């Protein structure tokens, strides 16, 4: 564990009793008190996440917009200042380099892009390569990961907790929007985004203020039940909300259309890397679909890479699975051949060599009811 | 800090054994349940099943991971705890008491001598897990 990268909060996690693991080369907390308890805390109160392992890139210069239009799938031109969108970087064959969030800076000047920890080096190399190929564009791509701290506060009590530390009326920040705001006197970018299926915020701050903001949030949030949350619950929360995890639901071998992420692919916006491949896939129809399922008999917990069968024939693989803490059922996502996909249709999940009956269900598995 | 119950014998795969005559009651240790986290599924051998020391006899799954349960001793399963199968979280709450898993009529009670006592197991866990 000595060779792992550390966020400024590593010591805090250890003090809080976290179980620390190697996550994508980072020394990160997988759980503090237990995944199920932490999961329920986020669903019913609020949780605080250290996301210091995530990467951040700024894209600026007169041609920032055409450059991002060319390297990402979603329509950057549709973003108003302070607005954010889910998007992807693609390979020319339509496979996914990474899934990302693109924020148009609230000033209207330039973009802020958040990328996955496991893909940071690969993404930076990919962006540099595309940047070099497009010498016609006047654009600056800067890796700001080392100077950017990232925290998330997620759950129904998030707004009332964060509001105690900022003069900006958080009610004015809509879902998938961001604003510059002082949080406890520190200038931050505060975004109403997240990876849990709950209301909440992601906060980007100068890295040297991360520990103090973490401490202050836990302090003012304690009466409302705010607790630190590890990566274990982050995974069960995002799975219930059917949010994709790079490497599981999407990868170089799985296209956005197969993964049901067509909403983030603007085929009509003009040329972008991977567009031709996706346009062809769309015209021909995808061969595989990502579907949600739940087990309807005992037999274990579905896990990543478990085989999926119908009538004894292999039709795909589980991409993610767990025992849903909210539903108390064994749920999962699977990438299966198109002709077996459909809500209500059966699947067999092969667990330790034995078929366990499952039925396809609507996703997300969990949807919050307050908004 | 994982708790190690006195008077039991332990395996390196974190099962415990309580011996009464030629019957061994088997469970998993507090260290095991704490490493696995929230336990959501158990698969235990049916009464009548013959198990062999060191071989897998069941499965325990948590939100995080799946793991085999190994037979600490050889013999015939005479009882499996159906209550814990229906409420697997009992393993987290009470690994040494309510969450016993199976009772095995031992074919060779001397196999117990090869298992660690509480003191040796505690040292083993401290070395392995830093728990």
Interface residues (C-beta under 8 A of the other chain):
Chain A: X30 X31 X34 X35 X36 X232 X236 X298 X300 X301 X303 X322 X323 X325 X330 X352
Chain B: X37 X38 X40 X41 X43 X59 X61 X63 X64 X66
